[in-house]
Amino acid sequence: MSYIARICLSTGWGDDNLIEAHGDTPEEASARCRELIQPTISVELAEGVDVPPEVAKGVPEKLPAGCGLLIMVRCSHSSGEAYDWRFFAIRRGPLSLGWTGRERTYEIGDKPVEHVFTDCNADYEYVLPEGSSEFVDGAWVSRSSAEYDY
């Protein structure tokens, strides 16, 4: 006799995924089914801001006086997966990033803020406010913009 274990994963948007595994016992089928599920583990830095554990190790512990943390995340245009995280110290207050008509405004303060964008095989330059810096190799480096090359 063969047993089948099934787990239905649902996001609530109608895109259910059925995970199925077989075994000689109910316990074996269940164990094989659980092995097929690969959880994504991340570190929550603030509400709505999380990074992979290996990225979290590089988050700066101290910021320059009067600054908050901006995390810029570049994602693949084909898969949507994040692959590049950069950390910027930005003076506290409102910050707009993007292009005319497509800007996003953030409030830089005590909690980290995340700006996520899709890399569409182009060069990008985000102008940063005066006094901004990027955390590079364990030190803060003055930056007037965040540049991304294709």
C-alpha positions in Angstrom: 0.0 0.0 0.0 1.2 3.5 -0.8 0.3 6.6 1.1 0.0 10.1 -0.3 0.5 13.3 1.7 -0.7 16.6 0.3 -0.3 20.2 1.4 -2.1 23.0 -0.3 -0.4 26.4 -0.2 -2.6 29.4 -0.9 -2.0 33.1 -1.0 -5.7 33.8 -1.2 -5.5 35.1 -4.7 -6.5 32.0 -6.5 -3.0 30.7 -7.2 -3.0 27.6 -5.0 -0.1 25.2 -5.2 -0.6 21.6 -4.3 2.5 19.8 -2.8 2.3 16.0 -3.0 4.6 13.2 -1.9 4.3 9.4 -1.6 5.5 7.0 1.0 5.1 3.4 2.3 3.7 4.8 5.6 1.6 7.9 6.4 4.6 9.2 8.4 7.0 8.7 5.5 4.6 10.4 3.0 4.2 13.3 5.4 8.0 13.6 6.0 8.7 13.6 2.2 5.9 16.2 1.7 7.4 18.6 4.3 10.9 18.2 2.7 9.5 19.6 -0.5 8.6 22.9 1.2 11.5 25.3 1.3 10.8 28.2 3.6 12.2 31.7 3.0 13.9 33.0 6.1 14.5 36.7 6.6 15.4 39.2 9.3 12.8 41.9 10.0 14.5 45.2 10.6 11.3 47.2 10.9 7.6 46.7 10.0 7.6 45.9 6.2 11.4 45.9 6.0 13.1 42.5 5.9 16.3 41.2 4.5 18.0 37.8 4.1 20.1 36.8 7.1 23.4 37.1 5.1 22.4 40.7 4.2 21.4 41.5 7.8 25.0 40.9 8.9 26.1 43.9 6.8 23.5 46.3 8.2 25.4 49.2 9.8 24.9 49.4 13.6 25.6 53.1 13.9 24.4 56.0 11.7 25.9 59.5 11.3 24.2 62.0 13.7 20.8 63.2 12.4 20.4 60.5 9.8 18.1 57.5 9.3 18.7 54.3 7.3 17.6 53.9 3.7 18.0 50.5 2.2 18.0 50.4 -1.6 17.0 47.0 -3.0 17.5 46.1 -6.7 15.4 43.3 -8.1 15.6 41.3 -11.3 13.2 42.3 -14.0 12.7 38.7 -15.1 12.1 37.0 -11.8 11.4 39.8 -9.4 14.0 38.4 -6.9 16.0 40.9 -4.9 19.8 40.6 -5.6 21.5 43.8 -4.5 21.1 45.6 -1.1 22.8 49.0 -0.4 22.7 51.0 2.8 22.5 54.8 2.9 22.5 57.3 5.7 20.0 60.0 4.8 19.1 63.2 6.8 15.9 62.7 8.7 12.7 64.1 7.0 10.9 63.5 3.7 12.7 61.9 0.8 11.4 61.5 -2.7 13.1 58.9 -5.0 12.3 58.1 -8.6 11.5 60.0 -11.7 8.9 62.7 -12.4 5.4 61.2 -12.2 6.8 57.9 -10.7 8.3 59.2 -7.5 7.9 57.5 -4.1 8.1 59.6 -1.0 9.4 58.2 2.3 9.8 59.6 5.8 13.3 59.0 7.0 13.4 58.7 10.7 14.2 56.2 13.5 13.1 53.1 11.6 14.8 51.8 8.4 13.1 52.6 5.2 13.3 50.3 2.1 13.2 51.5 -1.6 12.7 48.5 -3.9 13.1 48.9 -7.7 13.2 46.6 -10.7 16.4 46.6 -12.8 15.1 46.8 -16.4 18.5 46.5 -18.0 19.3 50.2 -17.7 21.6 52.6 -15.8 19.9 54.3 -12.8 20.8 57.3 -10.8 18.9 58.3 -7.7 19.8 61.8 -6.5 20.3 61.9 -2.7 19.9 64.9 -0.4 23.0 66.8 0.7 24.8 65.1 3.6 24.0 61.6 2.5 26.4 58.7 2.7 26.7 55.0 1.8 27.9 52.2 4.0 30.8 50.7 2.1 33.3 48.2 3.5 32.4 49.1 7.1 32.7 52.9 6.7 30.4 55.8 5.7 31.3 57.3 2.3 29.8 60.6 1.2 27.4 60.2 -1.8 25.3 62.7 -3.8 23.5 59.9 -5.7 23.0 56.2 -5.7 24.2 55.0 -9.1 23.4 51.6 -10.6 25.1 50.4 -13.8 23.7 47.8 -16.2 
